[in-house]
Amino acid sequence: MQTDPPERILDPVARVSEILFGLIMALTFTGALSAASAGRDDVRELLIGMLGCNFAWGLVDAVMFLMSSMTERGHDLLTVKAVRTAGTPADAHRVIAGALSPLVVSTLTTAELEKVRQGLMRLPEPPKVTLTRKDWLGALAVFLLVFLSTFPVVVPFLLFSKVHLAIRVSNLVALVMMFVAGYWLARHGGYPPLGTGLGVVLLGVLLVGIAIALGG
């Protein structure tokens, strides 16, 4: 018996984006640490600051995810209401077309748009917009992705007693993770994986440099 695949809580782009965000935050901390003069106390403060910062930003991103979910669902309800209250079928068709991507709209005929309109007209009255279990799970996933992406970058500081070696290995781990994230994004979007992976690494390094230069 064939079963349907489980519904994704976060789309692939969102998952990778959250990981990249956590890595950039972590690199901002390690990049600001001097390999020549830093001691174990500095490393301890670095680890506390890195984990604390990504914990806080994970919470912020989770809240933003919930707000985005509510807003998108509310916009969908407004679209349905606009279709139902449209003066003519042609007006309703324009509302439907505006809610879809241009590529999808280009494949639809007037008859198909009308079928969608009739389907929306037959729907029961939409319920009030509320947060669902999927929304809360998505927010938790966002928080964990931002926060846990820090840990591979932290591990070298726990394994190596020499600070300069730990910094080098930590930065290398972060860059490799960025490359893998970019490679995966490229495969999802149909872009050249190798070039995109390297591009994401360069972009991440640039953003880290800007953040450090601005005192981030």
NUDREN-660173 format. One line per 8 residues: number of its first residue (from 0); their letters; for each residue x, y, z of N, C-alpha, C, O, CB. Coordinates in Angstrom, 3 decimals. Glycine has a CB too. Example, Ala and Ser with C-alpha at 12.3 -4.5 7.8 and 13.67 -1.06 7.14 Angstrom:
2
0> as> 13.190:-5.690:7.800:12.300:-4.500:7.800:13.200:-3.300:7.800:14.236:-3.319:8.465:11.308:-4.473:9.046; 12.850:-2.250:7.080:13.670:-1.060:7.140:12.900:0.030:7.870:13.409:1.138:8.039:14.084:-0.598:5.725 .
This chain:
216
0> mqtdpper> 0.851:-1.200:0.000:0.000:0.000:0.000:0.884:1.247:0.000:1.766:1.387:0.848:-0.961:0.007:1.236; 0.646:2.151:-0.954:1.469:3.345:-1.070:0.947:4.427:-0.144:-0.256:4.679:-0.092:1.500:3.848:-2.518; 1.830:5.054:0.574:1.451:6.125:1.481:2.006:7.433:0.967:3.030:7.454:0.283:1.948:5.847:2.911; 1.332:8.533:1.294:1.784:9.853:0.888:3.016:10.237:1.680:3.123:9.886:2.855:0.674:10.895:1.077; 3.965:10.960:1.058:5.141:11.408:1.797:4.744:12.386:2.885:3.772:13.124:2.721:6.161:12.049:0.854; 5.482:12.411:4.006:5.140:13.325:5.081:5.251:14.776:4.626:6.133:15.132:3.844:6.037:13.079:6.286; 4.353:15.595:5.123:4.346:17.010:4.755:5.542:17.720:5.379:5.848:17.529:6.556:3.029:17.684:5.196; 6.212:18.542:4.574:7.366:19.269:5.074:6.926:20.384:6.013:5.964:21.103:5.743:8.186:19.838:3.915 .
8> ildpvarv> 7.659:20.515:7.134:7.379:21.603:8.059:7.996:22.894:7.536:7.359:23.947:7.569:7.913:21.276:9.468; 9.235:22.815:7.055:9.902:23.952:6.437:10.295:23.574:5.021:10.682:22.434:4.763:11.143:24.394:7.261; 10.198:24.524:4.104:10.649:24.237:2.755:12.173:24.190:2.728:12.818:24.755:3.612:10.112:25.290:1.760; 12.765:23.526:1.727:14.225:23.347:1.701:15.006:24.650:1.756:16.021:24.730:2.448:14.618:22.600:0.466; 14.551:25.673:1.039:15.261:26.951:1.037:15.266:27.558:2.430:16.275:28.113:2.865:14.624:27.926:0.035; 14.142:27.455:3.133:14.078:28.002:4.490:15.027:27.261:5.414:15.701:27.883:6.235:12.648:27.928:5.035; 15.091:25.933:5.294:15.975:25.156:6.164:17.433:25.555:5.966:18.153:25.805:6.933:15.801:23.657:5.898; 17.866:25.614:4.698:19.261:25.950:4.428:19.555:27.395:4.812:20.640:27.694:5.311:19.592:25.719:2.949 .
16> seilfgli> 18.605:28.287:4.587:18.806:29.698:4.943:19.031:29.867:6.436:19.875:30.660:6.853:17.606:30.537:4.502; 18.282:29.128:7.243:18.454:29.231:8.696:19.827:28.704:9.114:20.465:29.270:10.001:17.338:28.454:9.431; 20.279:27.629:8.481:21.610:27.093:8.795:22.687:28.108:8.418:23.619:28.338:9.188:21.853:25.751:8.055; 22.565:28.713:7.243:23.545:29.707:6.812:23.571:30.899:7.758:24.636:31.434:8.063:23.239:30.174:5.389; 22.407:31.308:8.217:22.347:32.424:9.149:23.108:32.100:10.430:23.880:32.922:10.925:20.891:32.774:9.469; 22.889:30.904:10.963:23.604:30.506:12.175:25.103:30.446:11.963:25.871:30.831:12.845:23.109:29.167:12.656; 25.530:29.963:10.793:26.966:29.876:10.501:27.595:31.262:10.373:28.705:31.490:10.853:27.198:29.078:9.215; 26.892:32.174:9.731:27.423:33.535:9.586:27.559:34.199:10.950:28.541:34.894:11.212:26.512:34.384:8.668 .
24> maltftga> 26.583:33.987:11.811:26.671:34.546:13.167:27.865:33.959:13.913:28.593:34.682:14.594:25.368:34.275:13.952; 28.066:32.655:13.786:29.173:32.009:14.486:30.520:32.496:13.943:31.441:32.749:14.719:29.068:30.479:14.356; 30.641:32.628:12.623:31.885:33.098:12.024:32.196:34.538:12.407:33.361:34.928:12.489:31.816:32.972:10.518; 31.159:35.320:12.639:31.381:36.693:13.078:32.111:36.713:14.418:32.960:37.572:14.655:30.047:37.448:13.185; 31.779:35.770:15.286:32.444:35.685:16.595:33.873:35.167:16.440:34.812:35.770:16.960:31.646:34.767:17.552; 34.039:34.061:15.732:35.384:33.484:15.618:36.304:34.371:14.800:37.509:34.408:15.051:35.315:32.095:14.991; 35.755:35.090:13.821:36.578:35.970:13.013:37.098:37.165:13.774:38.135:37.730:13.427:35.812:36.432:11.836; 36.374:37.556:14.819:36.805:38.701:15.620:37.798:38.305:16.706:38.347:39.174:17.384:35.603:39.375:16.249 .
32> lsaasagr> 38.039:36.995:16.884:38.956:36.529:17.926:40.374:36.474:17.369:40.605:35.876:16.318:38.525:35.135:18.462; 41.304:37.080:18.049:42.696:37.104:17.603:43.379:35.787:17.937:43.438:35.389:19.100:43.455:38.279:18.246; 43.896:35.111:16.914:44.586:33.837:17.137:45.905:34.031:17.870:46.375:33.124:18.557:44.834:33.133:15.809; 46.497:35.195:17.730:47.813:35.438:18.325:47.736:35.756:19.809:48.611:35.346:20.572:48.503:36.568:17.605; 46.716:36.472:20.228:46.673:36.955:21.608:45.565:36.344:22.456:45.524:36.572:23.665:46.518:38.430:21.606; 44.686:35.589:21.864:43.551:35.056:22.622:43.998:33.935:23.556:44.835:33.107:23.196:42.461:34.544:21.667; 43.429:33.921:24.757:43.678:32.861:25.719:42.436:32.049:25.960:41.407:32.270:25.321:44.186:33.430:27.020; 42.525:31.093:26.895:41.383:30.219:27.155:40.199:30.989:27.724:39.048:30.634:27.469:41.781:29.106:28.110 .
40> ddvrelli> 40.473:32.045:28.497:39.364:32.856:29.010:38.629:33.545:27.864:37.402:33.649:27.866:39.880:33.905:30.018; 39.407:34.013:26.882:38.781:34.642:25.717:37.931:33.626:24.959:36.841:33.944:24.482:39.853:35.249:24.783; 38.441:32.407:24.856:37.694:31.363:24.162:36.397:31.055:24.896:35.348:30.874:24.278:38.541:30.092:24.025; 36.484:30.998:26.234:35.281:30.712:27.022:34.221:31.804:26.790:33.042:31.506:26.602:35.633:30.609:28.537; 34.659:33.060:26.807:33.720:34.154:26.555:33.169:34.077:25.139:32.001:34.378:24.897:34.399:35.509:26.783; 34.038:33.664:24.196:33.591:33.513:22.814:32.489:32.475:22.702:31.465:32.718:22.063:34.759:33.130:21.916; 32.693:31.327:23.317:31.711:30.252:23.212:30.386:30.655:23.855:29.314:30.393:23.311:32.248:28.974:23.864; 30.477:31.292:25.018:29.249:31.740:25.694:28.519:32.770:24.837:27.299:32.713:24.677:29.576:32.339:27.088 .
48> gmlgcnfa> 29.291:33.717:24.286:28.667:34.740:23.452:28.071:34.171:22.183:26.980:34.567:21.774:29.667:35.801:23.103; 28.788:33.234:21.549:28.314:32.633:20.305:27.024:31.857:20.526:26.053:32.028:19.790:29.382:31.715:19.717; 27.022:31.007:21.543:25.829:30.214:21.815:24.668:31.096:22.255:23.525:30.882:21.852:26.123:29.165:22.884; 24.976:32.097:23.089:23.914:32.987:23.554:23.313:33.796:22.431:22.098:33.990:22.374:24.439:33.912:24.614; 24.168:34.273:21.530:23.681:35.081:20.412:22.804:34.249:19.482:21.724:34.690:19.089:24.859:35.682:19.630; 23.260:33.056:19.130:22.462:32.226:18.239:21.193:31.714:18.911:20.183:31.484:18.246:23.285:31.059:17.745; 21.246:31.536:20.237:20.024:31.173:20.966:18.999:32.297:20.843:17.826:32.059:20.557:20.337:30.881:22.463; 19.470:33.539:21.068:18.561:34.689:21.005:18.015:34.881:19.593:16.819:35.109:19.414:19.279:35.966:21.467 .
56> wglvdavm> 18.892:34.787:18.588:18.431:34.975:17.219:17.565:33.818:16.756:16.693:34.001:15.907:19.612:35.142:16.286; 17.790:32.627:17.300:16.895:31.522:16.999:15.481:31.810:17.481:14.506:31.515:16.790:17.412:30.239:17.629; 15.378:32.392:18.679:14.061:32.770:19.203:13.419:33.857:18.348:12.227:33.800:18.045:14.179:33.250:20.656; 14.220:34.846:17.962:13.699:35.930:17.123:13.186:35.372:15.799:12.087:35.713:15.364:14.789:36.998:16.868; 13.978:34.515:15.160:13.568:33.936:13.886:12.323:33.077:14.035:11.474:33.052:13.144:14.697:33.110:13.297; 12.208:32.374:15.158:11.023:31.545:15.392:9.770:32.404:15.498:8.723:32.064:14.947:11.196:30.708:16.665; 9.887:33.518:16.213:8.741:34.434:16.334:8.389:35.025:14.970:7.212:35.133:14.626:9.049:35.570:17.347; 9.416:35.413:14.182:9.167:35.954:12.844:8.490:34.918:11.952:7.649:35.258:11.120:10.480:36.423:12.204 .
64> flmssmte> 8.864:33.650:12.132:8.239:32.576:11.356:6.751:32.489:11.674:5.928:32.349:10.770:8.927:31.223:11.642; 6.404:32.573:12.956:4.993:32.517:13.352:4.219:33.708:12.787:3.099:33.560:12.299:4.865:32.484:14.887; 4.835:34.893:12.862:4.174:36.080:12.324:3.974:35.953:10.816:2.929:36.336:10.290:4.989:37.342:12.648; 4.975:35.417:10.124:4.862:35.237:8.677:3.760:34.240:8.323:3.014:34.434:7.363:6.199:34.768:8.096; 3.670:33.165:9.118:2.637:32.156:8.870:1.245:32.765:9.014:0.365:32.532:8.185:2.799:30.967:9.837; 1.057:33.547:10.075:-0.244:34.198:10.296:-0.560:35.172:9.164:-1.691:35.221:8.680:-0.258:34.939:11.653; 0.437:35.945:8.747:0.219:36.939:7.700:-0.131:36.284:6.374:-1.051:36.726:5.685:1.454:37.812:7.537; 0.594:35.237:6.014:0.328:34.550:4.746:-1.063:33.922:4.749:-1.778:33.976:3.748:1.395:33.471:4.484 .
72> rghdlltv> -1.443:33.324:5.881:-2.768:32.703:5.943:-3.863:33.756:5.883:-4.905:33.539:5.264:-2.911:31.867:7.220; -3.631:34.893:6.523:-4.590:35.984:6.441:-4.711:36.529:5.024:-5.808:36.862:4.574:-4.193:37.095:7.388; -3.582:36.620:4.318:-3.605:37.085:2.935:-4.391:36.113:2.048:-5.121:36.532:1.150:-2.170:37.252:2.402; -4.234:34.823:2.308:-4.993:33.824:1.545:-6.495:34.018:1.745:-7.266:33.924:0.790:-4.582:32.395:1.964; -6.911:34.287:2.979:-8.335:34.510:3.250:-8.839:35.769:2.551:-9.962:35.795:2.049:-8.582:34.616:4.762; -8.012:36.811:2.520:-8.400:38.030:1.815:-8.570:37.763:0.323:-9.464:38.318:-0.316:-7.359:39.135:2.039; -7.703:36.907:-0.230:-7.809:36.556:-1.645:-9.120:35.841:-1.925:-9.792:36.134:-2.914:-6.628:35.678:-2.073; -9.489:34.899:-1.052:-10.755:34.172:-1.227:-11.935:35.137:-1.147:-12.863:35.058:-1.952:-10.900:33.058:-0.157 .
80> kavrtagt> -11.896:36.047:-0.176:-12.989:37.025:-0.039:-13.069:37.929:-1.263:-14.161:38.272:-1.715:-12.796:37.878:1.230; -11.899:38.318:-1.805:-11.887:39.182:-2.983:-12.485:38.468:-4.192:-13.186:39.081:-4.996:-10.458:39.640:-3.296; -12.208:37.177:-4.316:-12.782:36.405:-5.413:-14.297:36.319:-5.264:-15.028:36.462:-6.244:-12.167:34.997:-5.465; -14.764:36.087:-4.054:-16.205:35.917:-3.812:-16.981:37.212:-4.000:-18.143:37.190:-4.406:-16.441:35.386:-2.409; -16.353:38.322:-3.711:-17.056:39.610:-3.796:-16.774:40.349:-5.100:-17.224:41.481:-5.279:-16.665:40.492:-2.624; -16.035:39.723:-6.011:-15.722:40.376:-7.283:-16.993:40.647:-8.071:-17.929:39.847:-8.056:-14.758:39.515:-8.113; -17.018:41.798:-8.769:-18.225:42.178:-9.503:-18.516:41.286:-10.686:-19.679:41.034:-11.000:-18.109:43.584:-9.974; -17.483:40.804:-11.345:-17.666:39.948:-12.519:-16.688:38.780:-12.445:-15.688:38.862:-11.731:-17.462:40.755:-13.840 .
88> padahrvi> -16.959:37.690:-13.170:-15.987:36.592:-13.220:-14.609:37.039:-13.697:-13.599:36.527:-13.216:-16.498:35.495:-14.126; -14.549:37.978:-14.626:-13.257:38.457:-15.121:-12.464:39.126:-14.001:-11.246:38.963:-13.917:-13.458:39.442:-16.291; -13.156:39.882:-13.135:-12.475:40.500:-11.992:-11.929:39.420:-11.061:-10.810:39.525:-10.558:-13.438:41.441:-11.220; -12.731:38.387:-10.841:-12.290:37.293:-9.980:-11.092:36.575:-10.587:-10.180:36.162:-9.871:-13.435:36.302:-9.741; -11.098:36.428:-11.907:-9.973:35.777:-12.576:-8.681:36.566:-12.356:-7.614:35.980:-12.174:-10.255:35.628:-14.082; -8.783:37.895:-12.373:-7.591:38.725:-12.155:-7.070:38.576:-10.727:-5.861:38.583:-10.494:-7.904:40.205:-12.448; -7.987:38.442:-9.780:-7.569:38.240:-8.392:-6.842:36.901:-8.256:-5.793:36.816:-7.618:-8.791:38.295:-7.436; -7.409:35.864:-8.859:-6.788:34.537:-8.801:-5.413:34.565:-9.460:-4.447:34.030:-8.916:-7.688:33.485:-9.486 .
96> agalsplv> -5.329:35.190:-10.629:-4.056:35.266:-11.347:-3.013:36.024:-10.530:-1.830:35.683:-10.551:-4.250:35.941:-12.712; -3.460:37.059:-9.806:-2.525:37.833:-8.994:-1.963:37.052:-7.827:-0.898:37.383:-7.306:-3.194:39.065:-8.484; -2.683:36.002:-7.408:-2.223:35.195:-6.279:-1.285:34.071:-6.714:-0.696:33.399:-5.867:-3.413:34.611:-5.543; -1.141:33.860:-8.015:-0.295:32.784:-8.530:0.965:33.353:-9.167:1.040:34.542:-9.477:-1.065:31.929:-9.547; 1.950:32.487:-9.357:3.178:32.924:-10.015:2.900:33.172:-11.490:2.051:32.498:-12.075:4.307:31.876:-9.839; 3.600:34.130:-12.109:3.373:34.411:-13.541:3.543:33.187:-14.423:2.825:33.028:-15.410:4.316:35.491:-14.011; 4.496:32.314:-14.075:4.725:31.117:-14.883:3.498:30.212:-14.867:3.096:29.684:-15.904:5.956:30.352:-14.375; 2.895:30.032:-13.668:1.700:29.196:-13.560:0.534:29.840:-14.294:-0.210:29.156:-14.997:1.336:28.957:-12.086 .
104> vstlttae> 0.367:31.151:-14.139:-0.741:31.862:-14.782:-0.665:31.735:-16.301:-1.691:31.639:-16.974:-0.734:33.343:-14.377; 0.553:31.734:-16.834:0.713:31.673:-18.290:0.222:30.354:-18.870:-0.011:30.261:-20.075:2.168:31.881:-18.663; 0.062:29.341:-18.037:-0.390:28.025:-18.523:-1.891:27.825:-18.364:-2.435:26.824:-18.833:0.344:26.919:-17.785; -2.572:28.771:-17.704:-3.993:28.598:-17.412:-4.859:29.292:-18.457:-4.556:30.396:-18.911:-4.319:29.138:-16.019; -5.929:28.624:-18.821:-6.908:29.216:-19.734:-7.996:29.904:-18.921:-8.084:29.736:-17.705:-7.521:28.140:-20.675; -8.818:30.677:-19.611:-9.941:31.336:-18.935:-10.874:30.309:-18.307:-11.401:30.519:-17.215:-10.720:32.222:-19.921; -11.073:29.189:-19.013:-11.945:28.141:-18.473:-11.373:27.558:-17.183:-12.117:27.252:-16.252:-12.146:27.026:-19.510; -10.056:27.406:-17.131:-9.421:26.862:-15.924:-9.494:27.851:-14.769:-9.707:27.458:-13.622:-7.959:26.498:-16.205 .
112> lekvrqgl> -9.316:29.136:-15.072:-9.474:30.162:-14.033:-10.909:30.179:-13.515:-11.144:30.359:-12.320:-9.088:31.558:-14.580; -11.846:29.993:-14.406:-13.241:29.959:-13.997:-13.530:28.749:-13.110:-14.310:28.836:-12.161:-14.148:29.942:-15.224; -12.898:27.626:-13.427:-13.069:26.438:-12.588:-12.540:26.689:-11.183:-13.155:26.271:-10.202:-12.357:25.228:-13.212; -11.404:27.368:-11.085:-10.865:27.716:-9.774:-11.814:28.655:-9.044:-12.052:28.497:-7.846:-9.475:28.360:-9.911; -12.360:29.640:-9.768:-13.298:30.582:-9.143:-14.522:29.866:-8.582:-14.956:30.139:-7.463:-13.737:31.643:-10.153; -15.059:28.968:-9.357:-16.238:28.243:-8.906:-15.916:27.373:-7.689:-16.728:27.238:-6.774:-16.798:27.380:-10.041; -14.722:26.791:-7.697:-14.330:26.004:-6.539:-14.219:26.852:-5.283:-14.626:26.418:-4.205:-13.018:25.309:-6.805; -13.673:28.057:-5.410:-13.561:28.950:-4.260:-14.938:29.423:-3.800:-15.160:29.626:-2.606:-12.676:30.155:-4.604 .
120> mrlpeppk> -15.853:29.597:-4.736:-17.205:30.033:-4.369:-17.942:28.948:-3.585:-18.816:29.248:-2.771:-18.005:30.408:-5.627; -17.587:27.689:-3.833:-18.270:26.591:-3.148:-17.666:26.274:-1.786:-18.246:25.510:-1.014:-18.240:25.355:-4.008; -16.520:26.847:-1.488:-15.882:26.561:-0.199:-16.749:27.058:0.953:-17.431:28.074:0.818:-14.486:27.210:-0.130; -16.731:26.351:2.089:-17.424:26.873:3.271:-16.733:28.136:3.774:-15.615:28.451:3.367:-17.475:25.808:4.392; -17.396:28.832:4.637:-16.822:30.068:5.185:-15.494:29.754:5.863:-15.448:28.918:6.765:-17.801:30.742:6.191; -14.393:30.422:5.436:-13.081:30.114:6.022:-13.047:30.420:7.514:-13.652:31.397:7.956:-11.981:30.903:5.309; -12.348:29.596:8.298:-12.245:29.852:9.737:-11.324:31.034:10.025:-10.604:31.505:9.145:-11.735:28.603:10.465; -11.358:31.495:11.246:-10.455:32.569:11.659:-9.010:32.086:11.573:-8.713:30.899:11.710:-10.787:33.047:13.100 .
128> vtltrkdw> -8.135:33.043:11.343:-6.712:32.705:11.238:-6.160:32.425:12.629:-6.219:33.279:13.514:-5.911:33.850:10.549; -5.623:31.223:12.815:-4.995:30.846:14.077:-3.709:30.083:13.786:-3.502:29.590:12.678:-5.957:29.993:14.947; -2.860:29.995:14.784:-1.641:29.212:14.658:-1.963:27.729:14.804:-2.712:27.333:15.697:-0.598:29.649:15.708; -1.397:26.922:13.928:-1.645:25.490:13.932:-0.454:24.746:14.530:0.593:25.326:14.816:-1.931:24.991:12.510; -0.652:23.451:14.708:0.449:22.617:15.210:1.646:22.680:14.260:2.794:22.705:14.704:-0.016:21.149:15.387; 1.378:22.704:12.963:2.460:22.788:11.978:3.238:24.091:12.138:4.460:24.104:11.993:1.899:22.678:10.547; 2.533:25.196:12.440:3.211:26.483:12.652:4.170:26.401:13.829:5.316:26.841:13.736:2.185:27.605:12.888; 3.700:25.835:14.939:4.553:25.740:16.136:5.736:24.812:15.886:6.847:25.090:16.337:3.736:25.238:17.348 .
136> lgalavfl> 5.508:23.712:15.170:6.617:22.823:14.833:7.614:23.518:13.907:8.824:23.333:14.038:6.092:21.540:14.178; 7.100:24.315:12.975:7.972:25.066:12.092:8.815:26.075:12.852:10.004:26.230:12.575:7.159:25.767:11.034; 8.205:26.760:13.808:8.953:27.726:14.624:10.036:27.022:15.436:11.154:27.524:15.555:8.001:28.493:15.565; 9.701:25.855:15.995:10.704:25.082:16.738:11.846:24.655:15.822:13.014:24.705:16.208:10.058:23.843:17.391; 11.497:24.232:14.596:12.531:23.823:13.644:13.445:24.989:13.282:14.658:24.813:13.168:11.891:23.250:12.379; 12.874:26.172:13.102:13.675:27.362:12.796:14.644:27.647:13.937:15.828:27.894:13.707:12.765:28.590:12.546; 14.135:27.611:15.171:14.998:27.869:16.329:16.143:26.863:16.400:17.297:27.241:16.603:14.180:27.823:17.626; 15.821:25.585:16.233:16.854:24.547:16.345:17.884:24.654:15.234:19.071:24.425:15.469:16.219:23.164:16.322 .
144> lvflstfp> 17.450:24.999:14.027:18.388:25.121:12.922:19.389:26.248:13.168:20.587:26.082:12.938:17.636:25.359:11.615; 18.896:27.390:13.635:19.793:28.519:13.910:20.726:28.183:15.065:21.928:28.437:14.987:18.985:29.797:14.232; 20.181:27.614:16.133:20.977:27.369:17.338:21.955:26.207:17.153:23.135:26.325:17.482:20.058:27.087:18.522; 21.457:25.081:16.625:22.301:23.892:16.533:23.371:23.997:15.450:24.379:23.293:15.507:21.446:22.684:16.274; 23.160:24.869:14.465:24.187:25.040:13.436:25.474:25.607:14.018:26.524:25.551:13.379:23.677:25.951:12.326; 25.397:26.150:15.227:26.580:26.688:15.894:27.496:25.581:16.406:28.712:25.771:16.446:26.166:27.589:17.047; 26.958:24.451:16.791:27.732:23.449:17.519:28.908:22.861:16.739:29.973:22.680:17.328:26.831:22.348:17.934; 28.771:22.550:15.430:29.970:22.072:14.723:31.109:23.083:14.732:32.279:22.703:14.690:29.621:21.731:13.293 .
152> vvvpfllf> 30.772:24.367:14.787:31.793:25.418:14.828:32.422:25.502:16.215:33.565:25.939:16.355:31.185:26.779:14.437; 31.684:25.089:17.233:32.171:25.146:18.616:33.088:23.969:18.938:34.024:24.109:19.726:30.992:25.168:19.591; 32.826:22.814:18.336:33.539:21.583:18.689:35.058:21.721:18.659:35.709:21.236:19.584:33.131:20.483:17.758; 35.671:22.363:17.635:37.142:22.472:17.638:37.711:23.144:18.881:38.821:22.814:19.299:37.592:23.235:16.428; 36.980:24.073:19.478:37.465:24.735:20.681:37.444:23.791:21.888:38.148:24.009:22.874:36.625:25.978:20.971; 36.633:22.752:21.792:36.579:21.754:22.862:37.606:20.643:22.651:37.979:19.956:23.602:35.177:21.155:22.951; 38.060:20.464:21.419:38.981:19.383:21.100:40.452:19.799:21.150:41.315:18.996:21.505:38.663:18.843:19.742; 40.733:21.045:20.796:42.117:21.496:20.691:42.440:22.506:21.787:41.686:23.451:22.019:42.378:22.110:19.310 .
160> skvhlair> 43.559:22.295:22.450:43.983:23.216:23.508:44.647:24.472:22.950:44.629:25.527:23.586:44.938:22.512:24.458; 45.235:24.353:21.758:45.870:25.508:21.134:44.805:26.366:20.460:44.092:25.920:19.562:46.949:25.064:20.111; 44.722:27.614:20.923:43.646:28.488:20.466:43.734:28.745:18.963:42.721:28.700:18.265:43.683:29.810:21.224; 44.944:29.017:18.462:45.064:29.347:17.042:44.640:28.183:16.162:44.040:28.393:15.107:46.494:29.752:16.712; 44.945:26.950:16.582:44.538:25.776:15.816:43.026:25.608:15.870:42.396:25.291:14.861:45.236:24.512:16.346; 42.449:25.820:17.042:40.997:25.701:17.187:40.267:26.707:16.299:39.250:26.381:15.687:40.590:25.902:18.652; 40.794:27.933:16.233:40.165:28.959:15.393:40.210:28.552:13.928:39.213:28.656:13.213:40.860:30.322:15.585; 41.386:28.084:13.482:41.537:27.702:12.083:40.591:26.553:11.717:39.921:26.595:10.685:42.988:27.302:11.797 .
168> vsnlvalv> 40.546:25.530:12.573:39.688:24.380:12.292:38.213:24.784:12.352:37.409:24.352:11.525:39.972:23.237:13.290; 37.870:25.609:13.329:36.482:26.069:13.461:36.039:26.827:12.221:34.950:26.590:11.697:36.324:26.956:14.700; 36.885:27.743:11.750:36.539:28.499:10.546:36.435:27.591:9.328:35.570:27.786:8.474:37.572:29.592:10.291; 37.321:26.596:9.250:37.267:25.656:8.129:35.966:24.863:8.149:35.338:24.661:7.110:38.469:24.699:8.169; 35.566:24.417:9.335:34.301:23.680:9.464:33.134:24.542:8.997:32.262:24.063:8.273:34.078:23.227:10.927; 33.111:25.811:9.406:32.022:26.713:9.016:31.995:26.917:7.506:30.925:26.921:6.897:32.165:28.067:9.726; 33.168:27.085:6.900:33.229:27.301:5.455:32.778:26.052:4.683:32.077:26.157:3.675:34.656:27.691:5.040; 33.183:24.884:5.163:32.744:23.646:4.511:31.228:23.495:4.615:30.574:23.099:3.650:33.447:22.423:5.140 .
176> mmfvagyw> 30.672:23.808:5.778:29.219:23.724:5.950:28.502:24.713:5.034:27.445:24.399:4.487:28.835:23.989:7.417; 29.074:25.910:4.863:28.493:26.884:3.941:28.505:26.344:2.511:27.525:26.473:1.777:29.260:28.220:4.014; 29.628:25.737:2.130:29.726:25.188:0.778:28.677:24.096:0.562:28.010:24.068:-0.472:31.140:24.628:0.524; 28.534:23.201:1.537:27.555:22.115:1.419:26.140:22.690:1.327:25.318:22.203:0.551:27.667:21.143:2.626; 25.858:23.729:2.124:24.533:24.354:2.073:24.283:24.977:0.707:23.198:24.825:0.143:24.395:25.420:3.172; 25.288:25.683:0.166:25.136:26.265:-1.164:24.997:25.214:-2.241:24.217:25.381:-3.179:26.306:27.153:-1.478; 25.745:24.134:-2.118:25.673:23.019:-3.066:24.266:22.427:-3.067:23.701:22.137:-4.122:26.719:21.928:-2.715; 23.715:22.255:-1.879:22.379:21.668:-1.758:21.314:22.613:-2.324:20.377:22.175:-2.992:22.070:21.341:-0.284 .
184> larhggyp> 21.471:23.924:-2.047:20.534:24.903:-2.604:20.559:24.885:-4.125:19.519:24.974:-4.777:20.863:26.308:-2.095; 21.776:24.766:-4.686:21.912:24.749:-6.141:21.191:23.558:-6.747:20.532:23.696:-7.778:23.383:24.724:-6.537; 21.303:22.414:-6.140:20.633:21.226:-6.661:19.112:21.381:-6.569:18.381:20.900:-7.435:21.092:19.969:-5.892; 18.649:22.046:-5.529:17.207:22.273:-5.385:16.698:23.270:-6.419:15.588:23.128:-6.933:16.885:22.774:-3.974; 17.520:24.288:-6.726:17.084:25.328:-7.652:17.512:25.121:-9.091:17.129:25.902:-9.962:17.588:26.628:-7.193; 18.308:24.073:-9.367:18.726:23.804:-10.732:19.907:24.635:-11.198:20.057:24.864:-12.398:17.591:24.028:-11.642; 20.757:25.096:-10.274:21.932:25.891:-10.623:23.193:25.018:-10.570:23.155:23.917:-10.021:22.070:27.108:-9.668; 24.306:25.496:-11.134:25.563:24.727:-11.054:25.990:24.545:-9.598:26.282:25.538:-8.932:26.690:25.436:-11.852 .
192> plgtglgv> 26.037:23.325:-9.082:26.301:23.106:-7.645:27.644:23.628:-7.180:27.724:24.292:-6.147:26.221:21.647:-7.331; 28.704:23.340:-7.925:30.040:23.735:-7.481:30.180:25.248:-7.423:30.647:25.796:-6.425:31.101:23.152:-8.407; 29.779:25.914:-8.485:29.883:27.371:-8.514:29.005:28.032:-7.467:29.408:29.012:-6.841:29.516:27.890:-9.881; 27.804:27.497:-7.276:26.903:28.077:-6.282:27.443:27.868:-4.873:27.368:28.769:-4.037:25.502:27.468:-6.407; 27.993:26.669:-4.604:28.577:26.418:-3.292:29.704:27.387:-2.984:29.774:27.941:-1.887:29.086:24.995:-3.208; 30.593:27.593:-3.964:31.689:28.543:-3.765:31.159:29.967:-3.631:31.680:30.758:-2.845:32.689:28.459:-4.929; 30.121:30.289:-4.402:29.526:31.624:-4.308:28.934:31.894:-2.940:29.062:32.997:-2.409:28.459:31.794:-5.362; 28.286:30.890:-2.366:27.715:31.048:-1.025:28.824:31.250:0.001:28.679:32.059:0.918:26.855:29.819:-0.648 .
200> vllgvllv> 29.934:30.521:-0.145:31.064:30.700:0.771:31.605:32.127:0.681:31.838:32.770:1.704:32.184:29.681:0.459; 31.805:32.620:-0.541:32.325:33.982:-0.720:31.354:35.016:-0.166:31.766:35.984:0.472:32.597:34.264:-2.205; 30.074:34.808:-0.410:29.070:35.739:0.121:29.058:35.715:1.642:28.965:36.761:2.285:27.675:35.395:-0.420; 29.153:34.503:2.224:29.178:34.398:3.682:30.379:35.096:4.282:30.258:35.788:5.293:29.172:32.949:4.102; 31.559:34.916:3.657:32.774:35.572:4.146:32.627:37.090:4.042:33.035:37.820:4.945:34.016:35.093:3.349; 32.044:37.560:2.940:31.836:39.002:2.763:30.923:39.564:3.846:31.202:40.620:4.415:31.243:39.292:1.379; 29.831:38.855:4.128:28.888:39.317:5.153:29.539:39.310:6.533:29.321:40.219:7.334:27.626:38.436:5.160; 30.339:38.280:6.804:31.045:38.225:8.080:32.014:39.402:8.203:32.100:40.038:9.254:31.799:36.888:8.222 .
208> giaialgg> 32.745:39.686:7.119:33.671:40.810:7.137:32.980:42.127:7.382:33.477:42.968:8.130:34.425:40.875:5.850; 31.834:42.311:6.754:31.063:43.553:6.961:30.588:43.651:8.408:30.668:44.709:9.032:29.847:43.612:5.996; 30.088:42.521:8.932:29.598:42.525:10.318:30.719:42.852:11.302:30.511:43.615:12.245:28.975:41.164:10.670; 31.912:42.278:11.088:33.045:42.539:11.991:33.475:43.988:11.868:33.762:44.640:12.871:34.237:41.595:11.680; 33.522:44.502:10.631:33.953:45.879:10.419:33.003:46.885:11.066:33.417:47.958:11.505:34.066:46.161:8.934; 31.722:46.515:11.115:30.722:47.404:11.728:30.570:47.166:13.225:29.705:47.755:13.872:29.376:47.220:11.049; 31.410:46.306:13.765:31.373:46.043:15.213:30.370:45.017:15.616:29.991:44.958:16.786:31.090:47.287:15.949; 29.908:44.176:14.668:28.901:43.166:14.962:29.470:41.960:15.680:28.735:41.024:15.993:28.238:42.725:13.698 .
